[in-house]
Every structure is written in C-alpha cells, then in structure tokens.
C-alpha cells in the first residue's frame, strides 16, 4: 500500500462472487469453487481483476468481501453471565431478558454495544442489523444510545436498527412517537408474532401496524413463528392480510422457524406467497436449535428451522444471521461471520462452494439490508475484503483462521 490508496492482492476468490465472467473465463476453478485471481484497486475501488496463471508458485489466502450480520441484538449482548438462562428454554430466556431490561443503564448498554461493534469490525463485518428492545423509558434510552453509536461508527460499520416492541404498542400514542423517531433515524419497525396468539386481535394490530409503516415509509422486520407449535401460524396470518391490503415498504420475516415443520404442500404454498409479496426471510439456526423445543430429558428429533432451500427455490431472498450473542437467548457467539458460516453448515446443509449456499451469508444478506454494495466483486466495486489465512473453504471453516481486513482500500490496524 502507498499514500495513493493503491494496492493489490493475489488470492483464492469464490467464483460465484465475481460478476463479470469475462474476467475469470480462463481461470482454473477448484472443487470448492475458488479461482486464483489478482485484484487491484485504487482510491477504494477495484480497478483490475486478472487470472493468476502461476498460482502454484506460492500459497494463496482466501479472500471474501467484508460481510454483514442481518440479525442480532447488540443492546443485550454479553449479558449471559449476569442473567443466565441455565434451563435453555424460551420461557427462561424471556424472564432473564425482562430482568436485564429493567436493570440496564445507558452506560452499561453503551459499553456492551461498543464492544460488540469493535468485535464485529475486527471479525470482518461492514454492516449490522440489530433489534433493540424499545418499549417504555428504558427502551427509549436504549434507542438513543444505539443511535449515538450508529452516528459515531458510520464510517466503519453501517448499523441498521429495528425497534422491537409488542405489536399492539405501535397502536398507542407513545408507539406513534417512537415510530416517527425510528423512521427519521432510517430504522425499521419491529414486533413479535409467536403462537399462541389471539387471531382477531393480531389481525387488528397488524392492520394498524402496516398502516403506520406505510404512512411513515418505514421498513418492517418481524420476529415471526419462533416456535415449535402451530407451524407457520404467524406467516399464514401475515399472508392473509397482504392478500387484501397493500404494504408499500420492505418486509422481513426473521426466524420463520416453525415453517420448516409444515407438510410439503403447505410449505410450498407459503413459500410461493412470500415470494409473490417480495418478503425477505432471515434464518437464525444457532439460537433456534439451542432454544426451541429445549427439554432437559429428551433430545428433540424434529428441529424448527426456516426451510432455506425450499424458500430459495420459490424465489424468496433468504439470509442467515447469528442472532443472539452471549445473552439469555443463546450463550455462545462472537459476531464472527466466518464462525457463523462454519456453525451453520451442518445445521442448514448449506455449502459455500455452491452459489445458493454462499449467498445467504453474502449477497442475499446485503440485498435484504438494502446496502449500496451487494458484496459481489467486479470493476468499480469497493475495495473491502476479509483475507483469511486459508487456502480452501474447509481450512477456513475448520481452523478459525487469522484474518486481515481491508477497509476503503486500506488495511485495518487492529
């Protein structure tokens, strides 16, 4: 690197992320879909992509675009030690979460959230969508802390925020004031639809919620069907409403876990309806596999998980997120996108050497978050990379490789 912000790297690059085939037409491709390339940049933009014909002369590292986390909770991150959920149940997590929320202070939450951003940056994240508990006075304080961090970190991480409150809260005067604040902050409106729920009340709440989102032109990201019971009940209710009213803002359905338990015909019907209404889905395998159906005496033989491949086949844009990190909902995690890919691989049976196996962690996640750059590699793309000290996908996902991060054409000094 030099003072003119120029540089190049020679590395293995996933063929599926290189948009212009002419640049890699003659490139050899390994069994796991990698090709040897030299990528050059100037002033934060890729200016040249060349095939390496002499790649066997020295070992090459694996390069990915800086990645994104489409669903997490940085307001409650790192709270497991003070508020553990040793039972590992949904009910236990909810109780511990309420206790933490009541006792949190702005100072504590800022410290935790800033630590999360620092960790995510070092691990290679360029964007994070975080759901924030935003109910009541404590919630407003949390929202303001995260907004301050969003502004302070905007040059390094694009922080998107979802205001998470009970769905009927949006129908109150306080809810309208919060929604206006969220919309003015380029945030999203959130809520929870998890059975058992009162269908008539939920319909009324959703109708008013959608009207509010339309009026404010504010996107939506719902926690929906994070459950083992009544498979697809929340999604079915959502589709029922969308069939008879128009919603003009992007909708994301996070979790959609119990949909995977539906019979094939009902699953296919819902998947096609989600595609028709251009609804994004975020699968969250780590928290779902830990939390849902947790029984101290039995290991469940059916695990709720968004049916990623069936959704993709129907034309739904699907991302995979890490969700909770060391909080009452999930005791592990580190905001590491490479670790997320590794841990998700056996749970989701997604293979990164296949286009639809890699996209939920790269381009599909970026599209869902409506980022300016989808993470594909071509002339004119940002020079923003994670360089892993690994020469194959298996080495990268098995060894927790060391990494270097390129941000705006400059190597980040950790």
C-alpha positions in Angstrom: 0.0 0.0 0.0 1.1 3.6 -0.5 -0.1 7.1 0.0 -2.2 7.0 -3.2 -4.5 4.3 -1.7 -3.4 1.7 -4.3 -2.8 -1.9 -3.8 -3.4 -5.5 -5.0 -3.9 -9.0 -3.6 -3.3 -12.4 -5.0 -5.8 -14.9 -3.6 -8.4 -17.6 -3.9 -11.7 -15.9 -4.6 -15.2 -17.6 -4.8 -16.1 -17.8 -8.4 -19.8 -17.2 -7.7 -19.0 -13.7 -6.3 -17.2 -12.5 -9.5 -19.9 -10.8 -11.6 -18.2 -10.3 -14.9 -17.4 -13.8 -16.3 -15.0 -12.3 -18.8 -12.6 -11.6 -16.0 -12.4 -15.2 -14.9 -13.2 -17.1 -18.2 -9.8 -18.7 -18.3 -9.4 -19.2 -14.6 -9.0 -22.7 -13.1 -11.6 -23.5 -10.5 -11.0 -25.7 -7.5 -13.5 -28.4 -6.5 -14.9 -25.9 -3.8 -15.5 -23.2 -6.3 -12.4 -21.0 -5.8 -10.3 -19.4 -8.6 -6.9 -17.7 -8.3 -7.0 -14.0 -9.0 -5.1 -10.8 -8.7 -7.4 -8.0 -7.6 -6.1 -4.4 -7.9 -7.6 -1.3 -6.5 -7.2 2.5 -6.4 -9.0 5.0 -4.2 -11.2 2.4 -2.6 -12.4 0.9 -6.0 -11.4 -2.3 -7.7 -9.7 -1.3 -11.0 -8.5 -4.6 -12.3 -9.2 -8.4 -12.0 -6.7 -10.8 -13.5 -6.4 -14.5 -13.6 -3.2 -15.9 -11.9 -1.6 -18.5 -14.1 1.4 -19.1 -11.8 -0.6 -19.5 -8.6 1.2 -22.8 -7.7 4.4 -20.9 -7.1 3.3 -19.7 -3.7 0.4 -20.4 -1.3 -2.6 -18.2 -1.6 -5.0 -16.9 1.0 -8.8 -17.0 0.7 -10.5 -13.6 0.1 -14.1 -12.6 0.7 -15.9 -9.3 0.7 -16.4 -7.7 4.1 -19.6 -9.4 5.3 -22.8 -8.4 7.0 -24.8 -9.5 10.1 -28.5 -9.2 9.2 -30.0 -10.0 12.6 -28.5 -9.6 16.1 -29.2 -7.9 19.4 -26.3 -5.7 20.5 -28.3 -4.0 23.2 -28.4 -7.2 25.3 -25.1 -8.7 24.1 -22.7 -10.2 26.7 -25.4 -10.4 29.4 -25.4 -14.2 29.9 -23.0 -14.1 32.9 -25.2 -11.6 34.8 -28.6 -13.0 33.5 -28.0 -16.7 32.6 -30.8 -18.9 31.3 -29.4 -22.2 32.5 -32.6 -24.1 31.6 -32.1 -23.2 27.9 -35.8 -22.6 27.4 -37.7 -19.8 25.6 -39.6 -19.0 28.9 -36.3 -18.9 30.8 -34.8 -16.6 28.2 -37.8 -14.2 28.3 -37.7 -14.0 32.1 -34.0 -13.2 32.2 -34.4 -10.8 29.4 -37.1 -8.8 31.2 -34.9 -8.7 34.4 -32.0 -7.4 32.4 -34.1 -4.8 30.6 -35.4 -3.4 33.9 -32.0 -3.0 35.4 -30.0 -1.9 32.4 -28.4 1.5 32.4 -27.4 3.6 29.4 -23.8 3.4 30.4 -23.7 -0.4 30.7 -25.5 -0.8 27.4 -23.3 1.6 25.6 -20.2 -0.3 26.9 -21.6 -3.6 25.7 -22.8 -2.3 22.4 -19.5 -0.6 21.6 -17.6 -3.8 22.5 -19.8 -5.6 20.0 -19.1 -3.1 17.2 -15.4 -3.4 17.9 -15.5 -7.2 17.8 -17.6 -7.2 14.6 -15.2 -4.8 12.9 -12.2 -7.0 13.7 -14.0 -10.1 12.5 -14.8 -8.5 9.2 -18.3 -7.1 9.4 -19.2 -3.9 7.4 -22.9 -3.8 8.3 -25.1 -5.0 11.2 -28.8 -5.0 11.7 -29.7 -5.0 15.4 -33.1 -5.4 17.0 -33.3 -3.1 20.0 -35.7 -3.5 23.0 -37.5 -0.2 22.7 -40.5 -0.4 25.0 -41.0 2.3 27.6 -38.5 4.7 29.1 -35.7 2.1 29.3 -36.3 1.3 25.6 -36.1 5.0 24.6 -32.9 5.3 26.4 -31.5 2.2 24.7 -32.6 3.6 21.3 -30.8 6.9 21.9 -27.6 5.1 22.9 -27.6 3.0 19.8 -28.4 6.0 17.6 -25.4 7.8 19.0 -23.2 4.7 18.2 -24.7 4.5 14.8 -23.5 8.0 14.0 -20.1 7.5 15.6 -19.4 4.3 13.7 -20.9 5.2 10.3 -17.5 5.4 8.6 -16.7 1.8 9.6 -19.9 -0.1 10.1 -23.4 0.5 8.7 -25.6 0.0 11.8 -29.3 -0.6 11.0 -31.7 -0.6 13.9 -35.1 -2.3 14.4 -37.3 -1.0 17.2 -38.6 -4.1 18.9 -41.8 -3.7 20.9 -45.1 -5.7 21.4 -47.1 -5.3 18.3 -50.0 -3.5 19.9 -47.6 -0.9 21.3 -47.5 0.7 17.8 -51.2 1.5 18.1 -50.7 3.8 21.1 -49.7 7.5 21.2 -46.3 6.5 22.6 -45.9 4.0 19.8 -46.6 6.6 17.1 -44.0 8.9 18.6 -41.4 6.1 18.7 -42.3 5.1 15.1 -41.7 8.7 13.9 -38.3 8.7 15.7 -37.4 5.4 14.1 -38.4 6.5 10.6 -36.4 9.7 11.0 -33.4 7.6 12.0 -33.6 5.3 9.0 -34.6 2.5 11.3 -37.2 -0.3 10.9 -40.3 -1.1 12.9 -40.3 -4.5 14.6 -42.6 -6.7 16.6 -43.3 -10.3 17.6 -45.8 -12.8 16.2 -45.4 -16.1 18.0 -48.2 -18.5 18.8 -50.3 -18.9 20.8 -51.9 -15.6 19.8 -55.4 -14.2 19.6 -56.1 -14.2 15.9 -58.7 -11.4 15.8 -56.5 -9.1 18.0 -53.4 -9.9 16.0 -55.2 -9.1 12.7 -56.3 -5.7 14.1 -52.8 -5.0 15.4 -51.1 -5.9 12.1 -53.5 -3.8 10.1 -52.7 -0.7 12.2 -49.0 -1.6 12.1 -49.0 -1.8 8.3 -50.9 1.5 8.0 -48.3 3.1 10.3 -45.4 1.7 8.3 -47.0 2.9 5.0 -47.6 6.4 6.4 -44.0 6.8 7.6 -42.5 4.8 4.7 -40.6 2.8 7.3 -39.4 -0.8 6.7 -40.5 -3.8 8.8 -38.6 -6.7 10.4 -40.8 -9.1 12.4 -39.8 -11.9 14.8 -42.3 -14.5 13.5 -43.1 -18.1 14.2 -40.1 -18.6 16.5 -41.8 -21.6 17.9 -42.3 -25.4 17.8 -46.1 -25.1 17.9 -48.7 -24.2 15.4 -46.3 -24.4 12.4 -46.5 -21.3 10.1 -49.4 -19.7 12.0 -47.8 -16.3 12.0 -46.8 -16.4 8.4 -50.2 -17.6 7.3 -51.8 -14.7 9.2 -49.4 -12.3 7.5 -50.1 -13.6 4.0 -53.8 -13.5 4.7 -53.6 -9.7 5.4 -51.2 -9.0 2.5 -53.7 -10.6 0.1 -56.2 -7.9 0.9 -54.2 -4.8 1.7 -51.2 -3.1 0.1 -48.0 -2.6 2.1 -45.5 -0.3 0.3 -42.4 -0.9 2.4 -39.9 -3.8 2.6 -40.9 -6.6 4.9 -38.5 -9.1 6.5 -39.6 -12.1 8.4 -36.9 -13.1 10.9 -36.9 -16.7 12.3 -39.9 -18.2 10.4 -38.7 -21.3 12.2 -41.8 -23.4 12.5 -42.4 -23.1 8.8 -39.9 -25.9 8.4 -42.3 -28.3 10.3 -45.1 -27.8 7.8 -46.2 -30.5 5.3 -44.6 -30.1 1.9 -47.7 -28.8 0.1 -48.5 -26.1 2.8 -44.8 -25.2 2.9 -44.6 -24.7 -0.8 -47.8 -22.6 -0.8 -46.5 -20.3 1.9 -43.1 -20.0 0.2 -44.7 -19.0 -3.1 -46.8 -16.4 -1.4 -43.8 -15.0 0.4 -42.0 -14.7 -3.0 -45.1 -13.1 -4.6 -45.2 -10.4 -1.9 -41.4 -10.0 -2.1 -40.9 -10.8 1.6 -37.3 -11.4 2.8 -36.6 -14.2 5.3 -33.7 -14.4 7.8 -33.0 -17.9 9.1 -31.4 -18.0 12.6 -30.2 -21.6 13.1 -28.0 -21.2 16.1 -30.5 -19.7 18.6 -33.3 -21.7 17.2 -31.5 -25.0 17.6 -30.5 -24.1 21.1 -33.7 -22.7 22.4 -36.7 -24.2 20.6 -38.1 -27.5 21.9 -35.4 -27.5 24.7 -36.1 -30.4 27.0 -33.8 -31.5 29.8 -34.8 -35.1 29.4 -35.1 -35.6 25.7 -33.3 -34.5 22.5 -36.0 -33.3 20.0 -35.9 -35.3 16.8 -37.6 -32.5 14.8 -35.9 -29.1 14.9 -37.7 -25.9 13.7 -35.7 -24.0 11.2 -36.7 -21.8 8.3 -36.7 -24.1 5.2 -34.0 -22.2 3.4 -33.7 -24.3 0.2 -37.4 -24.5 -0.4 -37.7 -20.8 0.1 -34.9 -20.1 -2.4 -36.4 -22.5 -4.9 -39.7 -20.5 -4.6 -37.8 -17.2 -5.3 -37.6 -15.8 -1.8 -34.4 -13.9 -0.8 -33.0 -15.7 2.3 -30.2 -14.6 4.6 -28.7 -16.4 7.6 -28.0 -14.4 10.7 -26.2 -15.1 14.0 -29.0 -13.7 16.2 -28.1 -13.6 20.0 -24.6 -13.4 21.3 -23.8 -14.5 24.9 -27.2 -13.4 26.3 -30.1 -15.3 27.9 -31.3 -16.4 24.5 -28.1 -18.0 23.4 -24.9 -18.5 25.5 -22.3 -18.6 22.6 -21.3 -16.5 19.6 -18.8 -13.7 18.8 -20.2 -11.7 15.9 -17.9 -13.6 13.7 -19.3 -14.2 10.2 -16.8 -16.9 9.4 -17.7 -18.8 12.6 -21.4 -18.3 11.7 -20.8 -20.0 8.3 -19.0 -22.8 9.9 -21.5 -23.5 12.7 -24.5 -23.1 10.3 -23.1 -25.6 7.7 -24.1 -28.8 9.4 -27.4 -27.3 10.7 -28.6 -25.9 7.4 -26.7 -28.2 5.0 -25.6 -25.1 3.0 -22.3 -25.5 1.2 -20.3 -22.3 0.5 -18.9 -23.7 -2.8 -22.5 -23.6 -4.2 -24.0 -20.2 -5.2 -27.1 -20.7 -3.1 -25.1 -21.9 -0.2 -22.9 -18.9 -0.1 -25.4 -16.2 -1.0 -27.3 -16.2 2.4 -24.1 -15.0 4.0 -23.0 -12.6 1.3 -25.1 -11.1 -1.5 -28.6 -12.1 -0.3 -27.9 -10.7 3.2 -26.7 -7.4 1.7 -29.7 -7.1 -0.6 -32.0 -7.8 2.3 -30.4 -4.9 4.2 -30.7 -2.7 1.1 -27.0 -1.9 1.1 -25.4 0.1 -1.7 -23.0 -2.8 -2.4 -24.2 -6.3 -2.5 -20.8 -7.8 -1.9 -20.2 -9.0 -5.5 -16.7 -8.5 -6.9 -16.3 -6.6 -10.2 -14.6 -3.5 -11.6 -15.8 -0.5 -9.6 -16.8 -2.5 -6.5 -15.4 -1.2 -3.2 -12.0 -2.5 -2.1 -13.3 -4.0 1.1 -12.1 -7.5 1.9 -11.6 -10.2 4.5 -8.3 -12.0 3.7 -8.3 -15.4 5.6 -5.1 -17.3 6.2 -6.6 -20.4 4.5 -6.3 -21.9 1.0 -9.7 -23.7 0.9 -13.2 -23.4 2.3 -12.7 -26.4 4.5 -9.5 -25.0 6.0 -11.2 -21.6 6.5 -14.3 -23.1 8.2 -12.4 -25.7 10.3 -9.5 -23.8 11.8 -10.7 -20.3 12.9 -8.0 -18.7 10.6 -6.4 -15.4 11.3 -7.6 -12.6 9.1 -6.7 -9.2 7.7 -9.4 -6.6 7.0 -9.3 -4.2 4.1 -11.5 -1.1 4.6 -11.7 1.6 1.9 -8.5 0.3 0.2 -6.5 0.4 3.5 -5.5 -2.5 5.7 -7.2 -2.1 9.1 -4.8 -1.9 12.0 -6.5 -3.9 14.8 
